Amino acid sequence: MLRLVPRLHADSAWTKEDNAVLERHFVRFQEAAKSGHLILAGRTSESGDKTFGIAIFEATDEDAARKFMQEDPAVAGGLMTAELHPFAVALERKSP
């Protein structure tokens, strides 16, 4: 789970540097999706402190998952905080 730091809740607070870090975050997620590591990522459509993002990805173990999370440019760059929640699929929709 990813959350913006409070100083970025207002669109007017974003700097050029913040936007560059966010772009690196997005590119990294795109590359992880292409490689099959990232299953899905997105954010809620709420604004300000209510919005949060979710990234679901595969990792060999919790250490690898934590490393992937902590090395995210938006987390390492101080734009977002992140929480790791190991997840096991119980049910999955089947394709028609």
C-alpha positions in Angstrom: 0.0 0.0 0.0 1.4 3.4 -1.0 0.4 6.8 0.4 1.5 10.3 -0.6 3.3 12.2 2.1 1.0 15.0 3.5 2.9 17.8 1.8 1.8 16.4 -1.6 -1.9 16.3 -0.9 -2.4 19.5 -2.8 -1.7 19.5 -6.5 -0.1 22.9 -6.2 2.6 21.5 -3.8 4.3 19.3 -6.4 7.7 20.5 -7.6 9.5 19.7 -10.9 11.7 17.3 -8.9 8.7 15.6 -7.4 7.2 15.0 -10.8 10.6 13.6 -12.1 10.6 11.1 -9.1 7.0 10.1 -9.8 7.9 9.5 -13.5 10.7 7.2 -12.4 8.2 5.4 -10.1 5.8 4.9 -13.0 8.5 3.7 -15.4 9.8 1.2 -12.9 6.2 -0.2 -12.4 5.8 -0.4 -16.2 9.1 -2.4 -16.5 8.0 -4.7 -13.6 4.6 -5.3 -15.3 6.3 -6.1 -18.6 8.6 -8.6 -16.9 5.6 -10.2 -15.1 6.9 -9.2 -11.7 4.1 -6.7 -11.1 0.6 -8.1 -11.3 -1.3 -4.9 -11.0 -1.0 -1.3 -9.7 -3.3 1.6 -9.3 -4.7 4.2 -6.9 -8.0 5.2 -5.6 -9.8 8.2 -7.2 -10.2 10.0 -4.0 -8.2 13.2 -3.4 -5.9 14.4 -0.7 -5.2 12.3 2.3 -7.9 9.8 1.4 -6.2 8.5 -1.7 -3.8 5.5 -1.7 -2.2 3.2 -4.2 -1.9 -0.6 -4.3 0.8 -2.6 -6.0 0.4 -6.3 -6.1 3.6 -8.1 -7.2 5.3 -11.5 -6.9 8.4 -11.9 -4.8 10.4 -15.0 -3.8 10.2 -14.1 -0.1 9.4 -11.2 2.3 12.9 -9.8 2.1 12.7 -9.6 -1.7 9.3 -8.0 -1.4 10.5 -5.4 1.1 13.5 -4.6 -1.1 11.3 -4.1 -4.2 9.0 -1.8 -2.1 11.8 0.2 -0.5 13.7 0.7 -3.7 10.7 2.3 -5.4 11.8 5.8 -6.5 8.7 7.4 -4.9 9.4 5.7 -1.6 13.1 6.2 -1.6 12.6 9.7 -2.8 10.3 10.6 0.1 7.1 11.2 -2.0 5.3 8.2 -0.7 5.2 5.9 2.4 4.8 2.2 1.8 3.4 -0.7 3.8 4.0 -4.3 3.0 1.1 -6.8 3.4 1.8 -10.4 2.3 -1.2 -11.7 0.5 -2.5 -15.1 -0.5 -5.1 -15.5 -3.2 -8.1 -17.5 -2.0 -10.4 -17.1 -5.0 -9.8 -15.8 -8.5 -12.1 -15.0 -11.3 -11.9 -17.5 -14.2 -11.7 -16.2 -17.8 -14.8 -16.9 -19.9 
